[in-house]
Amino acid sequence: MLLCFSFQEWDGLVRVCFARKNKTLGATFKHSSVLEMLEKNYKVHCSLNNIQMPSSFSMKEIVMSVLTKSGFDKKRARTMDIDDFLGLLHCFNTEGIHFA
């Protein structure tokens, strides 16, 4: 399977995940600074693609649902391999969440 992805997005995801490598990804993505960055990127993505933002928008709920559905919420960055990170990036991009 061949995935096309942006190196800048890959770099952004890996930097977020390894900010505290011993924390679970669920805990890492709950930080307000991470959520603010993702929300800003999501708004830019929506405006560029003419997507209407939902009125009851919560980035924390979206991020946690992506992590839970994909099974990455309890994983730690230090135990993941490249394929895991690519899968996680793909899950986020499918939901419209971008890291660059």
N, C-alpha and C positions, 0 to 999 in steps of 0.2 A: 504494500500500500504506500503510495507516494503522497505526502502532504506538502502543500505549498504554504509557507509561512514567512512572515517578516522577521528578520534578525532582530530588529528593534523590539518587536513584541516579545520574542523569545528572551531577549536580554531583560526586559522589564519583568516578565514572569519569574525568571530565575532569581533576579535581585530581590523581589518580594519574598519568594519562598525561602531564600537563604539568609534573610536579614537576621533571623534567629533559627538556625538549623535544627535545634532540638525541640522547638515548639511544633505542635501539630499544625497542619495547614488551616484547619478550622480556626484555631486561635490566632494564627498569623493574619488571616483575612478579616478578622473582626476589629483590627486596629483602625481607629478613626482616620489616620493619615492615608492608609491603604484604601479605605472605602471612599474617601474624598477624591483621591486620584482616579479611581475606577469610575466614580460617578461623573467626574468632569469628562473623562474619555468617552463615556457612554452618551453623554449629551452631545458631544461633538459628532460622534458616529450617527446619532439620530438626526441631527440637523443636516449632515452631509447627504444622508440617504432619504430625506423627507419622511421620516418615521415619527408618528405622533407619540409623545411620551405619555404614559398612563398617568392619571390624576393621583392615584394612590401608589406612587413610585417609592420603593425602598430598595436601595442598592444592597443593603445587608441581607435582606430576604432573598434576593436574586442570587447573590454570591453563595450564600449558605445552601440554597437549594441545588445549585450547580455542583458544589462540593459533595453534598450528601448523595445526590443521584448518581454521581460518577464514582463514589466510594473513596474520595480523596480527603474527606474531612478529618479522618483519624490518622492519616499518613504523615510521616515526617520527611522533610526534604532530604535529609541525609540517607534515607533508606530507599529513595526513588532512583530510577535510572532514566536515561534519555527518553525511552519510549513512554514512560509514565508522564514526564513533563510535556511531551508532544501531545499525548492524549488529553492532559489537563488543559493545555492551550487550545486544543480543538474544541473541548467542551465549553470553555469560556467564549471563544469566537462564535460558536453556534448560537449562543444566547445574546450575541451582540456586544459582549464585553471585551474590550481591547486594552492592551498594555502600552500602547505607543500612540 
